[in-house]
Structure formats: C-alpha cells, structure tokens
Amino acid sequence: MKLGILNGGGDCAGLNAVTRAVVRKSEQFGYENVGIRHGWQGLLELDTVPLNWSDVSHIINQGGTILHTTRTNPFNRKNGPETVLENARKLGLDALIAVGGEDTLSVAAKLSKMGLKVVGVPKTIDNDIVSTDMTFGFDSAVNVTVDAIDRIQTTGESHDRIMVVEVMGRDAGWIAAYAGLASGANLVLVPEEPFDLNIMAGFLKQRHAKGATASIVVVGEGCRLKDYPASNSKEVDEFGHGRLGGIGEALARELEKRAGIETRAVVLGHVVRGGPPSAYDRILATRLAVTAVQCVKEGVFGVMVCVRGNSISKVPLESIIGKMKTLDQETLSLIKDFNA
Ligand code: F6P
C-alpha cells in the first residue's frame, strides 16, 4: 500500500504533527508513504518526497509544513483533475490523505467522485469548517493572539490609548471572539454582526471618561466599515478569495476622530499562523491523522475525519462543500456580555 499526503491552503500550526502521525501509524501497517509537495500543485507536477519514520522525527513541535503548501485549484487548470488522477496512478498511490480547509477538501470531494481514493483532514486557524467542532491550528493561533493582546494592553495603558487589534479569520469571527474573550478585550467586532461606529466611539469615550486607561478593540479582518473597503487588493486566489486586511487601520482612524482619543492599530495577521503548535493542537492533529490512516486501512474513502465533542468521527467529504461554520449564538452572546 502506498499512501500520499498533501497540505493545501494557508498553513497552520499542527500540519507537521499530522504528517508525522500519518507516517508513523501507516508504517505500523507496513505502508509506504510519499509526501506531495506544494498542495495539489505537487500532483499536477509530480513534485514528491519519500517519507519514512526518521524523516518525521522531531517535527511534531514545528510550525509551518515540511511539505509546503499552495492554494492551487486543479479545477481551475486545463485538464487539471485528469492530470491529478493520471499522476496519482503514475506515482502508484493507493490512497491520498488531503489536509486542508474548505477549498482543499472540496477539491478532494470532487476528485473522490472521479475515482481518487482520498480521506480529508480538516485544518485551519480560522476554525470555520463545518461538521467539525474544532480544527487544529485554531488553538495555537488564539494563544499567540492572546499573548500579543496582553502585551498591547500594557503599552495601551501607558499611553491612555485605544488599541485596535486586527486578526485573521476571513468571514468567520472565531479567532477574534476567542482571543477577545480570553484577553478581556473591551470590544470584539466580528464579521457575523454589523456594528455602528458612532455607538462604538461613544462607548469608548465614556469608558475613558470614567477612568479607563486603555481600550482594546479586537476586529476580525472580514468586518466591513461602511464607505471603507476592507481591502484595496483586487487580487483573488484560485478559489476566488480576495486578500483581506486593512479594516484595523481604517477603524483606528475613525475611532480616533469620533471618540477624540489617541488610537493605534496593530495587524497581527500571519504572526499568529506561524510558530509551534499548542499541546492541544498537537494531540488533535495526531488523533485525526491516526483515524485517517484507519479509514485507509478499512477502505473508507470520500470522507473527512472530524471532531465531535471529544470523539473523533467522520463525515462525507461532499457534505462540507461551499459551507462555512460561523460563530454560534452562545459565542455571539458571550461577546455582547463582555463588550464592556
Ligand atoms: O484561510 C486562512 C487564512 O489565514 C485567513 O484567515 C486569511 O484571510 C488568509 O488565510 C490569508 O492568506 P494568505 O496567507 O494567502 O495571505
């Protein structure tokens, strides 16, 4: 049995933990492993690397991905899907484990329908994949964000400023919500809920009038300000996503003007995607990888392994296509309760 593994989409902490666990578990079954480099591009261009036990030593604690990743979409390329299938045959792959977000796993779902024997493993710092309670990468990203906000808090207090902290998360506010709640931020703004600039500015003005020395405003990159485009970039990736960013600076300018309080913006961006995975993410990545290899052993393909409660389970890959897990009501109401 020859097993391929690839990572697609934005990197996140925990990808190497998956690679390690896939290789180690599948070697217990006597399988051969091959790493596909640079996501689906590696299957279009036959860019691979053999992987064995020692190749994955001491990578469980490493950020990024030793396999590298891209946002390549084979369905966007001439004969892309056919080339992927043909190259999988050329490589002698009996099965593929695709580790990615909704884009990568949607490609996997479509290729599965075309005959590729594939198992999906969900990953993303954004935590926005449906049918799984959690994605690895998210916990690490939240921890780094909280650490950054703790530091931003003290400099904000020294200068009596409003500090606007922009975080990633596309159109789902999970990082903003969890990091904002865990750091005791004063305002958490998420793409799921519209907000009124004047109400926010009035609220912050009042806080400072009552003696607050700093206000932390956490804003998700996918939030929109009326009359201010969140991104000036017209660039879209192969899945049609525009590059986000810019809301923090625009918001800081507006709040400073309307509240009359000195304001600074910090964009955390890729800082929180890099670096070592948290212990939680290492374990989650390992559990998902082991279940993915079990699926291969049992001949169960076209599924995504996932976490439900505290159990690892699986769902049909096609069930996640075109969907996004946005913030639930409980989290939205927690944010409201603690916006103070
Ligand atoms: O999808 C994960 C993500 O980190 C988003 O939160 C963010 O908008 C995007 O990737 C950034 O992608 P890139 O690294 O290609 O700029």
Residues whose N, C-alpha, C, O or C-beta is under 5 A from the ligand:
A	BS01	F6P	G10 D126 M168 G169 R170 L244
